[in-house]
């Protein structure tokens, strides 16, 4: 039988000596009770009715059962270290921290209405733990009175609604020494100085690298460069980290914990976007950042202002650097609660920088509606798990530890559409997978169906010579055929039977190495000329995705009569109308790199 204790309105519950345990044996308490701890056991209840005042002096609060709030104020007082812990998330009404020994929450999530930290006190949120304050958050103990911790498991998270709250927010630098990280400040007034710029044994005596991305000249700008025509001082006039801006950061030391110290960012924030890049491929890419001490949800239904961003697949893309992959991952807001490439999800962690692609100059805006207490561990550990309908994820992993990369193909769209631009790694040894559509390199593509796209060319660069493994994840019930062609070894691998393929590659290999088939396998590998032709939806499809340069394309009937002649652009998929009856035709390709003749069954006009 579950037990329940109710504190009535106007009860004063002063716990100062004994331990009060709520479990299988429940103490019956009157208006004056004494103790140093509240311990709610598994299956037990503590219900608060009305405006009780609960004072825990030099003792802990442990909730492994159920705590039901009223309109109480719970005060943690004394001079000893106090812990709020347990297996149950806990929702208090008002919380007051007066303990000079400090209070630390180890709860998964603690929720409160008003939350007050008195002068001389300290409240700490442990790594991966979350606090939500729906009312007023008051910290009279300055930046040292509210601390959000961070370690290898993740970082603490705080959602609040009060401006100018002083705090210290830690950022553990994960991974290997000298790994690159995207960072962004959760406070408004952290100087770019002191421990953020440590000394070391680099050639200039530093032990760090700090860059920002300057979209107008499509370049990374180094923190210590003050002499180039476009330098740090010309593009970053502020001496503090800027809220909403993303930075590229690396440290020589292994796994230090950095601190942002200042006033927590809150409410509506806008960051200016430019669209004047000198590099046509990177034009519009702006490095921004999560400005809050909590995660933000890129798929949130409200709170974002993204009208200046490029629209793709019905949503907006954002790119995050994944140090473990040595590559960028991309996620589209229309994917809801899915997983993007390289383990990136809709949750952008606290202090995380990310790229967006603008289609015009303007602002990226956000407010507290986008804030969540999820995803504070930066990346989802499991990759795509096949829960997206008609989605195919292809991942390549370096067996030598140089990272991994991923592309995604989505079928079932009303039209073919470029999904997400491929941002290439800053690490020369990192492997890269991508697709080509015209002049665009893609990490994500949206296609109509496998009948119109029975073969999709995949480009691969190894970064460094070594052994690699490809994994393909998809729902086998959605695809009759999934075959990977390795054009270098002339190997055809049935991914429905075994969804893993291992191979070796050298840095000099042709990047046009793989083709992914979803229909009849029709290889032209033996000719050395990677063009192909097929019919789909009453059109003749000419696939020159793997062909560089313009290609003369001729179509003849079986008697040798010319039916069509066009000069077609390379690295592009072309859909042609052929005014001919149902018959077998011969498609002939010619360009300076070679040629090919291919028989195709033309299914006639509608």
C-alpha positions as CSV (number, residue, x, y, z in Angstrom):
1,X,0.0,0.0,0.0
2,X,1.4,3.4,-1.0
3,X,1.7,5.9,1.9
4,X,1.0,9.6,1.8
5,X,1.8,12.5,4.1
6,X,0.1,15.8,3.7
7,X,1.4,19.2,5.0
8,X,-1.6,21.4,5.6
9,X,-1.9,25.1,4.8
10,X,0.2,27.4,7.1
11,X,2.1,24.5,8.5
12,X,5.7,25.3,9.5
13,X,7.9,22.3,8.8
14,X,11.3,23.0,10.4
15,X,13.8,20.2,9.9
16,X,16.9,20.8,12.0
17,X,17.8,17.6,14.0
18,X,16.3,14.3,13.1
19,X,16.0,12.4,9.8
20,X,12.5,12.1,8.4
21,X,12.2,9.1,6.1
22,X,9.1,8.5,4.0
23,X,9.0,4.9,3.0
24,X,7.3,1.7,4.1
25,X,7.0,3.2,7.6
26,X,5.7,6.7,7.5
27,X,6.3,9.1,10.4
28,X,3.2,11.0,11.4
29,X,4.3,14.6,11.7
30,X,2.7,17.6,13.5
31,X,3.1,21.3,12.9
32,X,6.5,21.3,14.6
33,X,8.8,18.5,13.3
34,X,12.6,18.2,13.4
35,X,15.1,16.5,11.1
36,X,18.0,17.0,8.8
37,X,16.8,15.2,5.8
38,X,13.6,14.5,3.8
39,X,13.9,11.0,2.1
40,X,10.9,10.0,0.1
41,X,11.2,6.2,-0.5
42,X,10.2,4.4,-3.6
43,X,6.4,4.2,-3.8
44,X,5.9,6.8,-1.1
45,X,4.2,10.2,-1.4
46,X,4.7,13.6,0.2
47,X,1.8,15.9,-0.7
48,X,1.9,19.6,0.1
49,X,-1.4,21.3,0.6
50,X,-1.3,25.0,0.7
51,X,1.4,27.5,1.7
52,X,3.5,25.4,3.9
53,X,7.1,26.5,4.8
54,X,9.6,23.7,4.8
55,X,13.1,24.5,6.2
56,X,15.8,21.9,5.6
57,X,18.8,22.8,7.8
58,X,22.1,21.2,7.0
59,X,20.4,18.2,5.4
60,X,19.6,16.6,2.1
61,X,16.4,16.2,0.1
62,X,16.1,12.7,-1.5
63,X,13.1,11.9,-3.8
64,X,12.7,8.3,-5.0
65,X,8.9,8.5,-4.8
66,X,6.5,11.3,-5.4
67,X,6.6,14.9,-4.2
68,X,3.4,16.9,-5.0
69,X,3.8,20.6,-4.5
70,X,1.3,23.1,-3.1
71,X,2.1,26.8,-2.8
72,X,5.0,26.1,-0.4
73,X,8.4,27.6,0.0
74,X,11.2,25.1,0.6
75,X,14.3,26.6,2.2
76,X,17.7,24.9,2.3
77,X,19.7,26.5,5.1
78,X,22.7,26.0,7.4
79,X,26.4,25.8,6.7
80,X,26.9,22.3,5.5
81,X,26.9,21.0,1.9
82,X,23.4,19.9,0.9
83,X,22.4,17.6,-2.0
84,X,19.0,17.4,-3.8
85,X,18.9,13.9,-5.3
86,X,16.8,10.9,-6.1
87,X,15.4,9.0,-9.1
88,X,12.3,11.2,-9.5
89,X,12.1,14.5,-11.2
90,X,10.8,17.0,-8.6
91,X,8.5,20.0,-9.0
92,X,8.7,22.5,-6.1
93,X,6.7,25.7,-5.8
94,X,9.2,28.2,-4.5
95,X,12.8,27.5,-3.5
96,X,15.1,29.5,-1.3
97,X,18.8,28.8,-1.0
98,X,20.3,30.4,2.1
99,X,22.9,27.6,3.0
100,X,26.5,29.0,3.1
101,X,27.7,25.4,2.5
102,X,26.1,25.3,-0.9
103,X,23.3,23.2,-2.5
104,X,23.8,20.8,-5.4
105,X,21.1,19.3,-7.5
106,X,21.7,15.7,-8.8
107,X,18.1,15.3,-9.9
108,X,17.4,14.6,-13.6
109,X,15.2,17.7,-13.6
110,X,14.2,20.1,-10.9
111,X,11.3,22.5,-11.6
112,X,10.4,25.5,-9.5
113,X,8.2,28.6,-9.7
114,X,10.4,31.3,-8.0
115,X,14.0,30.4,-7.2
116,X,16.1,32.6,-4.9
117,X,19.8,32.3,-4.1
118,X,20.8,34.5,-1.1
119,X,24.0,36.5,-0.7
120,X,26.8,34.2,0.5
121,X,25.0,31.0,-0.8
122,X,25.7,28.8,-3.8
123,X,23.5,26.6,-6.0
124,X,25.1,24.1,-8.4
125,X,23.6,22.1,-11.2
126,X,25.6,18.9,-11.8
127,X,26.5,17.7,-15.4
128,X,23.6,16.4,-17.5
129,X,21.1,17.6,-14.8
130,X,18.4,20.2,-15.6
131,X,16.6,23.0,-13.8
132,X,13.6,24.9,-15.0
133,X,12.5,28.1,-13.3
134,X,9.1,29.3,-14.6
135,X,8.9,32.4,-12.4
136,X,11.6,34.7,-11.1
137,X,15.2,33.6,-10.8
138,X,17.1,35.8,-8.3
139,X,20.8,35.3,-7.6
140,X,22.1,37.7,-5.0
141,X,25.4,35.8,-4.7
142,X,27.0,37.0,-7.9
143,X,28.4,34.8,-10.6
144,X,29.8,32.3,-8.1
145,X,26.4,31.7,-6.6
146,X,24.9,29.9,-9.6
147,X,27.2,27.3,-11.3
148,X,26.3,25.0,-14.2
149,X,28.8,22.1,-14.3
150,X,30.2,20.3,-17.3
151,X,32.2,17.1,-17.7
152,X,32.8,14.3,-20.2
153,X,29.1,13.1,-19.8
154,X,27.7,16.5,-20.8
155,X,26.7,19.8,-19.3
156,X,24.1,21.1,-17.0
157,X,21.0,22.8,-18.4
158,X,18.9,25.7,-17.1
159,X,15.7,27.2,-18.5
160,X,14.7,30.5,-17.0
161,X,12.8,33.8,-17.9
162,X,14.7,36.4,-15.9
163,X,17.1,38.9,-17.4
164,X,20.6,39.7,-16.1
165,X,21.0,36.6,-13.8
166,X,24.7,36.3,-12.9
167,X,26.2,32.8,-13.3
168,X,29.2,30.6,-14.1
169,X,28.6,28.1,-16.9
170,X,31.3,25.5,-17.5
171,X,32.2,24.0,-20.9
172,X,34.2,20.7,-20.9
173,X,36.4,20.4,-24.0
174,X,35.8,16.8,-25.1
175,X,37.7,14.5,-27.4
176,X,41.4,14.6,-28.2
177,X,43.7,17.5,-27.6
178,X,43.7,19.9,-30.5
179,X,40.3,18.7,-31.8
180,X,38.2,21.5,-33.3
181,X,35.0,22.5,-31.4
182,X,32.2,25.0,-32.3
183,X,31.4,27.1,-29.2
184,X,29.0,29.9,-28.4
185,X,28.6,32.0,-25.2
186,X,25.6,31.5,-22.9
187,X,26.4,34.8,-21.1
188,X,26.5,38.4,-22.3
189,X,29.8,39.6,-20.9
190,X,32.5,37.0,-21.0
191,X,35.8,38.6,-22.1
192,X,37.9,36.9,-24.8
193,X,40.9,36.7,-22.5
194,X,42.5,34.9,-19.6
195,X,42.0,31.2,-19.4
196,X,40.2,31.2,-22.8
197,X,43.6,32.2,-24.4
198,X,46.1,29.8,-22.6
199,X,49.8,29.8,-23.3
200,X,51.4,26.7,-24.7
201,X,54.1,25.4,-27.0
202,X,52.7,26.4,-30.4
203,X,55.1,28.4,-32.5
204,X,53.7,31.7,-31.3
205,X,53.7,30.6,-27.6
206,X,50.0,30.0,-27.4
207,X,48.2,26.8,-26.5
208,X,44.9,27.5,-28.4
209,X,43.4,28.4,-31.7
210,X,40.3,30.6,-31.9
211,X,38.7,31.6,-35.2
212,X,35.5,33.1,-36.4
213,X,33.9,32.6,-39.9
214,X,33.6,35.7,-42.0
215,X,30.9,35.1,-44.6
216,X,31.6,38.2,-46.8
217,X,35.1,36.9,-47.7
218,X,34.4,33.2,-47.1
219,X,37.4,32.9,-44.7
220,X,38.3,31.8,-41.2
221,X,39.7,34.8,-39.3
222,X,42.3,34.1,-36.6
223,X,42.1,35.7,-33.2
224,X,45.7,37.0,-33.3
225,X,45.6,38.3,-36.8
226,X,45.4,42.0,-36.6
227,X,47.4,42.9,-39.7
228,X,45.6,41.3,-42.7
229,X,43.3,43.7,-44.7
230,X,40.4,41.7,-43.2
231,X,41.4,40.7,-39.7
232,X,40.0,39.9,-36.3
233,X,39.8,43.6,-35.1
234,X,37.9,44.6,-38.3
235,X,35.2,41.9,-38.1
236,X,35.0,41.4,-34.3
237,X,35.2,44.9,-32.7
238,X,33.9,43.6,-29.4
239,X,36.3,42.5,-26.6
240,X,33.7,40.0,-25.3
241,X,32.3,36.8,-26.8
242,X,29.2,37.9,-28.8
243,X,25.8,36.3,-27.9
244,X,24.4,34.4,-30.9
245,X,27.8,34.1,-32.7
246,X,29.6,30.8,-33.2
247,X,33.4,30.4,-32.8
248,X,35.8,27.7,-33.8
249,X,38.0,26.7,-30.9
250,X,40.8,24.3,-30.2
251,X,43.2,23.8,-27.2
252,X,46.5,22.1,-26.9
253,X,45.7,20.8,-23.4
254,X,43.7,17.6,-23.2
255,X,40.1,18.1,-21.9
256,X,40.2,21.3,-20.0
257,X,37.0,22.7,-18.5
258,X,36.4,26.4,-19.5
259,X,34.1,28.8,-17.8
260,X,31.8,31.5,-19.2
261,X,31.2,34.0,-16.4
262,X,28.6,36.8,-16.7
263,X,24.9,37.4,-17.0
264,X,22.9,34.6,-18.6
265,X,21.3,35.3,-22.0
266,X,17.5,35.2,-21.9
267,X,14.5,36.0,-24.1
268,X,14.5,37.3,-27.6
269,X,17.9,37.4,-29.3
270,X,18.7,38.3,-32.9
271,X,21.9,37.7,-34.7
272,X,22.7,39.4,-38.0
273,X,23.2,37.3,-41.1
274,X,25.1,38.3,-44.2
275,X,24.7,37.2,-47.8
276,X,27.7,38.6,-49.8
277,X,30.2,35.8,-49.8
278,X,32.9,35.8,-52.4
279,X,32.8,32.0,-52.7
280,X,29.7,30.9,-54.7
281,X,29.6,27.6,-52.9
282,X,29.8,29.0,-49.4
283,X,27.8,32.2,-50.0
284,X,25.3,32.7,-47.3
285,X,26.9,30.4,-44.7
286,X,27.0,32.1,-41.3
287,X,28.4,30.6,-38.1
288,X,25.9,31.3,-35.3
289,X,25.4,29.8,-31.9
290,X,23.0,28.7,-29.2
291,X,23.0,31.7,-26.8
292,X,21.2,30.1,-23.9
293,X,22.3,27.9,-20.9
294,X,19.9,25.2,-22.2
295,X,19.6,23.3,-25.4
296,X,17.4,24.7,-28.2
297,X,15.1,22.7,-30.5
298,X,15.8,23.4,-34.2
299,X,12.4,21.8,-34.9
300,X,10.4,23.9,-32.3
301,X,7.0,24.8,-33.5
302,X,7.4,28.5,-32.5
303,X,10.2,30.8,-31.3
304,X,12.4,30.9,-34.4
305,X,12.7,33.7,-36.9
306,X,14.3,32.1,-40.0
307,X,12.7,33.8,-43.0
308,X,16.1,34.8,-44.3
309,X,17.4,31.2,-44.4
310,X,17.4,28.9,-47.4
311,X,14.4,26.5,-47.5
312,X,15.2,22.8,-48.2
313,X,12.9,19.8,-48.0
314,X,10.2,21.9,-46.4
315,X,12.5,23.0,-43.6
316,X,15.8,24.7,-42.7
317,X,19.2,23.1,-42.5
318,X,21.8,23.6,-39.7
319,X,25.3,22.2,-39.7
320,X,27.3,21.2,-36.6
321,X,30.9,20.2,-36.4
322,X,31.2,16.7,-34.9
323,X,34.8,16.2,-33.5
324,X,34.4,12.4,-33.3
325,X,33.5,12.3,-37.0
326,X,36.0,14.9,-38.1
327,X,33.1,16.1,-40.2
328,X,30.1,18.3,-40.2
329,X,26.6,16.8,-39.6
330,X,23.5,18.4,-40.9
331,X,19.9,18.4,-39.6
332,X,16.7,19.7,-41.3
333,X,14.0,21.3,-39.1
334,X,11.3,19.4,-41.1
335,X,12.7,16.1,-39.8
336,X,11.1,16.6,-36.4
337,X,12.6,14.2,-33.9
338,X,14.8,12.3,-36.4
339,X,18.5,12.1,-36.7
340,X,20.5,14.0,-39.3
341,X,23.9,13.0,-40.7
342,X,26.9,12.3,-38.4
343,X,24.7,12.0,-35.3
344,X,23.4,15.5,-35.3
345,X,19.8,15.9,-34.0
346,X,17.3,18.7,-33.6
347,X,18.7,19.6,-30.2
348,X,21.5,22.2,-30.3
349,X,23.3,21.8,-27.0
350,X,24.2,24.7,-24.6
351,X,27.3,26.6,-25.9
352,X,27.1,24.9,-29.3
353,X,27.9,26.8,-32.5
354,X,26.4,25.9,-35.8
355,X,26.2,27.0,-39.4
356,X,23.1,28.2,-41.2
357,X,22.7,29.1,-44.8
358,X,21.1,32.5,-45.6
359,X,19.4,33.3,-48.8
360,X,19.4,37.0,-48.1
361,X,20.8,39.3,-45.5
362,X,18.8,39.6,-42.3
363,X,18.5,38.1,-38.8
364,X,18.3,34.7,-37.2
365,X,16.0,35.2,-34.3
366,X,15.0,33.0,-31.4
367,X,13.2,33.3,-28.0
368,X,12.6,31.2,-25.0
369,X,10.0,29.0,-26.8
370,X,12.9,27.2,-28.6
371,X,14.6,26.3,-25.3
372,X,14.5,22.7,-23.9
373,X,16.3,20.6,-21.3
374,X,17.1,17.9,-23.8
375,X,20.2,17.1,-25.8
376,X,22.8,18.6,-23.4
377,X,25.3,15.8,-24.3
378,X,25.9,17.4,-27.7
379,X,25.5,14.4,-30.0
380,X,23.2,11.4,-30.2
381,X,25.2,8.2,-29.6
382,X,23.2,6.0,-32.0
383,X,23.1,6.8,-35.6
384,X,20.1,6.6,-37.9
385,X,17.9,3.7,-36.9
386,X,15.7,3.3,-40.0
387,X,12.6,5.0,-38.5
388,X,12.2,7.5,-41.4
389,X,10.0,6.2,-44.2
390,X,11.9,5.6,-47.4
391,X,15.1,7.1,-46.0
392,X,18.5,5.6,-46.8
393,X,21.6,6.5,-44.7
394,X,25.1,5.6,-46.0
395,X,28.0,5.9,-43.5
396,X,31.7,5.4,-44.2
397,X,34.1,4.9,-41.3
398,X,37.8,5.1,-41.3
399,X,39.2,1.9,-39.8
400,X,42.3,3.9,-39.0
401,X,40.5,6.2,-36.7
402,X,40.3,9.3,-39.0
403,X,36.6,9.7,-38.5
404,X,33.4,9.0,-40.3
405,X,31.0,10.6,-42.7
406,X,27.3,10.1,-43.8
407,X,24.9,11.0,-46.5
408,X,21.1,10.6,-46.5
409,X,18.7,10.0,-49.4
410,X,15.0,10.5,-48.9
411,X,12.5,9.1,-51.4
412,X,8.8,9.9,-51.7
413,X,9.0,13.6,-52.4
414,X,6.9,15.4,-55.0
415,X,9.9,16.7,-56.8
416,X,13.7,16.2,-56.8
417,X,15.4,18.7,-54.5
418,X,18.8,19.4,-53.2
419,X,18.6,18.6,-49.5
420,X,21.7,20.0,-47.8
421,X,25.0,21.3,-49.1
422,X,28.1,19.3,-48.3
423,X,30.4,21.2,-46.0
424,X,33.8,19.6,-46.4
425,X,36.0,18.8,-43.3
426,X,38.7,21.0,-42.1
427,X,40.7,17.9,-41.2
428,X,42.7,16.7,-44.3
429,X,42.7,13.0,-43.3
430,X,38.9,12.8,-42.7
431,X,36.9,10.7,-45.1
432,X,34.1,12.3,-47.2
433,X,30.9,11.0,-48.7
434,X,28.8,13.2,-50.9
435,X,26.5,13.4,-54.0
436,X,26.6,15.7,-56.9
437,X,23.7,17.6,-58.4
438,X,24.8,20.0,-61.1
439,X,27.4,22.2,-59.5
440,X,26.3,21.4,-56.0
441,X,27.9,18.8,-53.6
442,X,25.3,17.4,-51.3
443,X,25.1,15.5,-47.9
444,X,21.3,15.1,-48.2
445,X,19.2,14.6,-51.3
446,X,15.4,14.5,-51.7
447,X,14.2,12.4,-54.6
448,X,10.8,11.4,-56.1
449,X,11.0,7.6,-56.3
450,X,13.4,4.7,-57.1
451,X,11.7,4.2,-60.5
452,X,12.9,7.6,-61.6
453,X,16.2,7.1,-59.7
454,X,17.2,3.5,-60.0
455,X,20.9,4.5,-59.6
456,X,22.5,7.2,-57.5
457,X,26.2,7.9,-57.9
458,X,28.1,8.4,-54.7
459,X,31.4,10.3,-54.5
460,X,34.1,9.3,-51.9
461,X,37.4,10.7,-50.9
462,X,39.4,8.9,-48.3
463,X,41.4,11.8,-46.9
464,X,44.3,9.4,-46.2
465,X,45.2,5.9,-47.5
466,X,43.6,3.2,-45.4
467,X,40.8,0.7,-44.8
468,X,37.2,1.8,-44.7
469,X,33.8,0.3,-43.9
470,X,30.5,1.4,-45.4
471,X,27.2,0.8,-43.5
472,X,23.8,1.3,-45.2
473,X,20.7,1.7,-43.0
474,X,17.2,1.6,-44.4
475,X,13.9,-0.2,-44.0
476,X,14.2,-3.3,-46.2
477,X,10.4,-3.4,-46.7
478,X,10.6,-0.1,-48.6
479,X,13.2,-1.2,-51.2
480,X,13.2,-4.3,-53.5
481,X,16.9,-3.7,-54.4
482,X,19.8,-2.0,-52.7
483,X,23.1,-2.8,-54.3
484,X,26.4,-0.9,-53.9
485,X,28.7,-0.9,-56.9
486,X,32.4,-0.4,-56.2
487,X,33.7,0.9,-59.6
488,X,37.3,0.6,-58.6
489,X,37.1,-3.2,-57.9
490,X,34.1,-3.8,-60.2
491,X,32.3,-5.3,-57.2
492,X,28.5,-5.4,-56.7
493,X,27.5,-5.8,-53.1
494,X,23.9,-6.7,-52.0
495,X,23.2,-4.4,-49.1
496,X,19.9,-6.0,-48.4
497,X,21.7,-9.3,-47.6
498,X,24.7,-7.7,-45.7
499,X,24.5,-4.0,-45.0
500,X,28.2,-3.6,-44.5
501,X,31.0,-3.4,-47.1
502,X,34.7,-3.1,-46.4
503,X,37.3,-1.8,-48.8
504,X,40.7,-0.1,-49.0
505,X,41.4,3.3,-50.7
506,X,44.4,5.5,-51.5
507,X,44.4,9.2,-51.6
508,X,44.9,9.1,-55.4
509,X,41.7,7.1,-56.1
510,X,39.1,8.6,-58.4
511,X,36.3,10.1,-56.2
512,X,33.6,8.7,-58.6
513,X,33.9,5.3,-57.0
514,X,30.5,4.2,-55.9
515,X,27.0,3.8,-57.3
516,X,23.9,2.9,-55.2
517,X,21.3,0.9,-57.1
518,X,17.6,0.7,-56.3
519,X,16.6,-1.0,-59.5
520,X,18.2,-3.2,-62.2
521,X,21.9,-3.0,-62.1
522,X,23.3,-1.6,-65.3
523,X,27.0,-1.0,-64.9
524,X,29.2,0.8,-67.4
525,X,32.3,0.3,-65.3
526,X,34.0,-1.8,-67.9
527,X,34.0,1.1,-70.4
528,X,35.7,3.5,-68.1
529,X,33.1,6.1,-69.1
530,X,30.6,6.6,-66.2
531,X,27.5,7.8,-68.1
532,X,24.2,5.9,-68.1
533,X,20.8,6.2,-69.7
534,X,17.4,4.8,-68.7
535,X,13.7,5.6,-69.0
536,X,11.5,6.8,-66.2
537,X,8.1,8.5,-66.1
538,X,7.9,8.7,-69.9
539,X,11.2,10.5,-70.2
540,X,14.7,9.5,-71.2
541,X,17.0,10.1,-68.3
542,X,20.6,10.9,-69.1
543,X,22.8,10.5,-66.0
544,X,26.0,12.5,-66.3
545,X,26.5,12.9,-62.6
546,X,30.0,11.3,-62.7
547,X,31.0,12.9,-66.0
548,X,33.1,16.0,-66.1
549,X,32.6,18.5,-68.9
550,X,30.0,18.9,-71.7
551,X,29.0,15.6,-73.4
552,X,27.6,15.2,-76.9
553,X,24.6,12.9,-76.6
554,X,23.0,11.1,-79.6
555,X,20.0,8.9,-79.6
556,X,19.5,6.5,-82.6
557,X,16.9,3.9,-83.4
558,X,17.9,0.3,-84.1
559,X,18.2,1.2,-87.9
560,X,20.8,3.9,-87.1
561,X,18.4,6.9,-87.7
562,X,19.2,9.9,-85.5
563,X,16.3,10.7,-83.2
564,X,17.9,13.3,-80.9
565,X,21.1,15.1,-80.5
566,X,22.0,17.4,-77.6
567,X,25.1,18.8,-76.0
568,X,24.6,18.2,-72.3
569,X,26.3,19.6,-69.2
570,X,28.4,17.2,-67.1
571,X,27.8,16.4,-63.5
572,X,24.1,16.7,-64.0
573,X,21.0,14.5,-64.4
574,X,19.0,15.4,-67.5
575,X,15.4,14.4,-68.3
576,X,14.7,14.5,-72.1
577,X,11.5,14.1,-74.1
578,X,12.0,11.7,-77.0
579,X,9.4,11.9,-79.8
580,X,9.4,8.2,-80.7
581,X,7.4,5.0,-80.5
582,X,8.1,2.2,-78.1
583,X,11.3,0.6,-79.2
584,X,14.9,-0.1,-78.3
585,X,17.2,2.9,-78.9
586,X,20.9,3.4,-78.7
587,X,22.3,6.2,-76.7
588,X,25.8,7.4,-77.6
589,X,27.9,9.6,-75.4
590,X,31.1,11.4,-76.6
591,X,33.4,13.9,-74.9
592,X,37.2,14.4,-74.8
593,X,37.4,12.0,-71.9
594,X,35.9,9.1,-73.8
595,X,32.6,7.7,-75.0
596,X,30.0,5.0,-74.6
597,X,27.2,3.3,-76.5
598,X,24.3,2.0,-74.5
599,X,21.0,0.2,-75.5
600,X,17.9,1.5,-73.7
601,X,14.3,0.3,-74.0
602,X,12.2,3.4,-74.7
603,X,8.7,2.9,-73.4
604,X,7.1,5.4,-75.9
605,X,5.1,8.5,-75.5
606,X,2.1,8.8,-73.2
